[in-house]
Amino acid sequence: MANIKSAKKRILVAEVKAARNKSIRSAVKTSMKKVDAAVAAQDKDAAAAALKDAVSTIEKAASKGVYHKNNASRKVSRLSKAVSSME
């Protein structure tokens, strides 16, 4: 454990930020799973709605710095490709 006051604060701040990032990543994974489930069930309407929600969630995570923009773009691209391949 750190003894210096500023080092103690950095530890606390890092824990808070890590928890926030973990929550955002979890939300992204959940939204991606919803798209995958809709694609597996061949439900076009549900897949399109889930895709819209997932893209929003992923872009929000990228704007907050949780994901790199290329990583977010790749995720969106893969989901879009999966939904469009149903037709």
N, C-alpha and C positions, 0 to 999 in steps of 0.2 A: 504494500500500500504506500502511496506517495505521502510525503511529509509536507511538501510545499503547498500552500493554499491554492495557487493557480493550477498546479498539477491535479489537485483533488477536484477542482472545478471542471477541468478538462475531462476527467474520468466520468463525472456525472453527466456532462453535456454529451459526451460520446455515447453513453448508455441511452439517453433520451433520443438522440438522433438515430441510433441503431434500431430502437424499438419502432420509431416512426417509419423508417425505411422498410423494416420487416413487415409492418402492417400494409404498406402500399404494395410491396411485392406479392403478398398473400392475396390482396384484392385483384391484382393483375392475373395471377394464376387461376383464381376462381372464375374470373370472367372468360379466360381462355378455355377453361374446362367446359363452361356452358356452351360455348361455340362448338367445341369438339363433340359434345353430347348431342347437340342439335343436328350436326352434320352426320353423325353415326345413325341417328334416328331418321335421317332423310326428311327432316321437317324444314322446308325452305323458309317459311315465314319466321319461325323461331330462330333459325340460324342467322337470318338477316338482322333481326332485332338484337340478338346476342352479339353479333359482329359490331353493330353500331355502338353498343354499350362497351364492348371490349376495346375498341379503337379509342374511345373517349378516355377510358381508364388508363390505357397504355400511354397515350399522348400526355396525359396529366402527370404520370409518373416520370416521363422523360423530361418534362418541363421543370419538374422539381429536382432533377438531378439524380433520381434513384436509378434510372437506366440511361445508358448512353443513347444518343439519338439514332445511331445506326442499329443498335440492338432493338430499340423500340420499332424502328422501321421494318426490321426483319420479322419481328413478331406479327406486326400488322399485315405484312405481305403474305406470310404463311397462312394466317387465318383467312384473309381475303381469297387466296388461291383455293383453300379448302371449300369455302362457301360457294365460290363461282364454279368449281368443278362438279357440284351437285346437279347443275342444269344441263 
